[in-house]
Each structure stands twice: as structure tokens, then as C-alpha cells.
């Protein structure tokens, strides 16, 4: 193959050629790329150009570099675990889809305040006092990790006194306590994908250039009043989320 003539930075041209080779199957998932020397010869460019092209493809998540072995096309395997996001209730007992996950360490309990993001979700002003509880969870079957956070407004803790005494109560028991306090619970959840922050990447053991799934669940009480906020974050290459869809009235949140 002759020297690349397309416009743009030279390393971007090389990256585009390799990206095209991955898309067409010339470079198959899990297979090694040609060596630096071979790529230099093929594309008639310098070693720094090849390295910059490889770095760009690595940042995109298309390849991974294994120390001492070289660059490999990243294999997009099926997620290791499916997390059921439905909530079920039997009598006074609630269950979530990750209730069987284990805690990798003791929960972290702290006091915090609502932010510009969390305040509207909880229906309170920014700067409102909260209890926060952070957990690192692991799936015993696959080793998949997840970060779980619960934010409990002081007003909600006053309504269910056990939450003020033990904010790190398990979410299922929080639902039970809120129900016992006279609430008919409903839930609203949103899901987004984004690149992890450094501490999230470390805790979740997320590979390079891999996004995380970030769910935000608000528990509503009587008259759809927000009571608590939960967040679940997990690596998108390890987990997928599953939901049970029901035909509820558009003006009602799902009750389980």
C-alpha cells in the first residue's frame, strides 16, 4: 500500500485506516494488530505517528494494549450479568434486582446537602441536608462491581425514625419503613451512559475507554412526593439492565 494521501493529521489518517480494517473484519475482535514495524512499512509513516494512531484508537475503546504483547482488537463480549431493575413486594417485604449482591466493604455513611442536580429530583431546595450512604457491591457469580448510593433527606428520616438512627439500612428495608409510615410507594428511574470519573474507574475496575451505566431512581410516597434518591453505577462492558414494562396511566408512576 502506498503512502496515505487523505487530508488531516497523519496519525489520524493511519487511525482511520486501521479503524476501517476493524469495521470490515480485516482485523478481527481479539486478534493482534500488526506490529509497529509492520504498520510503519504498510502506511509509510514514522514510529511516533503509528504510536499516536494506536493511542487514539485505544482512547476510542477499539483496541487494548497488553504490556509485552502488543495491541489487540478489543473483543466486545456479551455483558457478564443482567441486573433486573424491577422491584417486587410480598406482604411487607420488598426485593430489588441486586438484593443478592454482596458488599465488598462496609457502607460509608455521611452527611451532605442537595446539589443543583439532586435538589430538583428530591423536590427540595439546593443545600438541603441529607444523609448519604455509599456501598461497593459485587455480584458473587461474576465478580461484577457496582457503586450504590442512597440520599435520604432529613425530612424523610424524620418520617421514618429508624432511618435517622441507621441511614445505612438496606434499600429494601427502607421501602418497608416508608410503607409502614403510611406511604404508597412508586418509583421513577432514568438511565444514562458516561465516561467514569477516576475514582469510579478504580472502584469498578473499568477498562480503558469504557463507559459506565448510571441509573437514578427516585422513590415517591403519597401524592408522588419524592422521599429518597438512589444511584447505581456499573461498568457498561460487564452489565446490562433489564426492566419489566407495564401499561400504566401516563399520569401515574409504576407501583409494584
N, C-alpha and C positions, 0 to 999 in steps of 0.2 A: 504494500500500500504506500502511495506517495505521501508527500508532506501535506498536512491538512491545510486547506485554503479558506475555510469559512471564517467570517468575521467574529470578533470577540477575543478576549484574553486567551492565550494559547492553552493554558491549563483547562479553561472552560471548554475549549474545543475537544481536548482529549477526554475530559469527563463526559461530554455529550456522546462521543463515540462509544465509550465503554458502557454508558447508560443505555444506549441503543442496543448494544450487544446483549445486555442483561434482559431488555424487554423482548428481544426476538428469540431468546433462548440460546444464543451463541455461548454465553456464559451462564451456566445453569445454577440454580439455587444449591448452596452447599459446596460448590466446586471452587477450586482456587482460580484466581486470576493469573494471567501470565506474569512472570517475574518482572521486576523493574527493568532489567536489561532487555527482556523481550518486548516490553511496551515501548521502551526508548527506540529500539530498532524498528518496531512496527509503525510508530507515529512520527519518527524522525524528529524527536524533541529531546530536551535535556533531562537529566535526572531530577533536578528541582521541579521542573514542570510536571513530570509524572507524579512526583510526591504530592504536589499541590492538588492535582486531579484526584488522586486517591483520597486525600484528606477531605475534599469536597464531597465525594461520594459517600465517605464514611459519615460525614455530618448529616447527609440526607438519609442515612439508615440503610443504604443499598448494599454496603459491604461492611465487613468487620475485619479488623487486623489482628491476627493471632501472633503474639510475640514469638519470634524464632521460626515461624512457619510461612508467614506471608499474608496476603489479602485474599479473602474468600467472599463469594457472593452470599449475601445473607439469606438463609433459608427461612421463609415465613411459615412456620409451623402453626398448626391449629392451637388455639388457647388451651392451656393446661386445665382450666377449671371454668365452669359456668356458675355464676353467682345468681341465685334466684332472689329477685328483689321484692317478691310478694311478701305480705305479712298475713299470717294466719292466726286465728283465735279459736281456742277450745275452752269453753267456760270462761274462767278468769285468767287463763294462761295464753300468752302471746308467743309467737315464734317468728323469727326473721330467717332469711335465706342463708345467713352466715352464722347462725347460733352455735354450730358445731366447731367453728374455727377456734383455735387456741390462742391465748395471749402469750406473746413472746417475752413480755416483761410486765412488770406491774404498771397499772394505769398512772398517768400523770394528771393530778388534779390541781387546778389553779383558778385564780380569779382574773377576769378580764372585762372588757367592755365591748359593746357593739361597734362595728365599723360602718363605713359608707355602704359596704356590700351586705353585711349581715343584718343591719338595723331594719331595712325595708322588709326582709324576709321574715323577721320576727315581729314586725308591726310596732316597733318602738323607735325612740329617738336614738341617734348616734351618740355613743358614750354611755349607754345604759349598762348597768352592772350585770355580769354574767358569771356563772360557774362554767369552767371549761374542763373537759376530760378527754385526754388523748390516749389512744390504745394502738399498739402494734400487734396485728393479728397474723396468724399463719394458718394455712389450710393443711391439716395433718396428712392428707392424702398426696398432695402435690408439692408442698413447700411454698406455694404462692403466698406472697405477703400483701397485706393491706393496712393502710392507716385509717383509723376510725376516730372521728371527733364528735363529741356532743357538746352543744352550747345550751345552757339552761338559764333563762332569765331569773333573777331573784324573785320576781312576781310569781313565776311558775313554781319555784321551790317553796314559796310561802303557801301556795295552794296545796301542794303535796309535801308535807313536812319532812318525810323521810328523805327527800331529795336534798333538803338543806343540810341534813345531818350526814348524808352519804351521796354526794353528787356522782360518785363512780358506780352507782347502781347500774346493772346491766340494762341495755335499752328495752329488752322485753319486760323487765320488772318496772321500768319507768312507765311504759304503756299501761301496765296493770295498775300502778299507783295513780296515774292520771285518770283512768277509768273509775277507780274506786272513789276519786274525789268528785265524781259526778259528770265527767266529760264523755261525750260520744265522739270517739276519735276518727279522724280522717287524715289522709296523707297526700302530700304533693311532692313530686320528685322531678328534678331536672338532671340531665347528664351532659357533660362536656368532655372534650379531649384537649389536652395541652401538654407542652413540654414540662418536665418536672423541674422543681427548684433543686438546688444542690443537696439539701438535707433530705428531700423526698427521694431523690435518686439513690442516695446512700441507704436510707432505711428500707426502701423497696427492692434494692439490688437490681435496679433497672439498667439494661444495656445502653450503650451509647445511642443517641439519636432515636430514642424510643419514647413515645408519648405515654401519658398516664390517663386513665379514665377517672373522672372526678364527678361523683354524684352528690347532690344536695337535696336532702329530704327534710321537709317541714312537717311536724306533727301538729294538726289543728284540733282544737277542742270544740266545745259547744259554740254555735254561731260562727264557726270557722275561725276562731281566734287562734293565732299561732302560739304554740306552747314551748316547743323545743326545736332546735336545728341540729341535724346530723350531717356529717360529711364522710364519704368513703372514697379513698384514693387507692388505686392499684395499677400495676403496670399493664398497658394495653396488649403486650405480647404474651401475657400469662393468663389473662382473664377476659371473659365476656359476660355481659349482663343479660338476664332473661326476665321478662315481665309477663304477668297474666293480664290480658286486656279484657275489660268488661264494657258493656254498653250502658254507661251511666248517663244521667241527665247532664247536659253541658254545663248547668249551673251548680252541679254538685261534685264534690271531690269523692273519690272512691273510698268506701267504707269496707273494711274486711272483718 
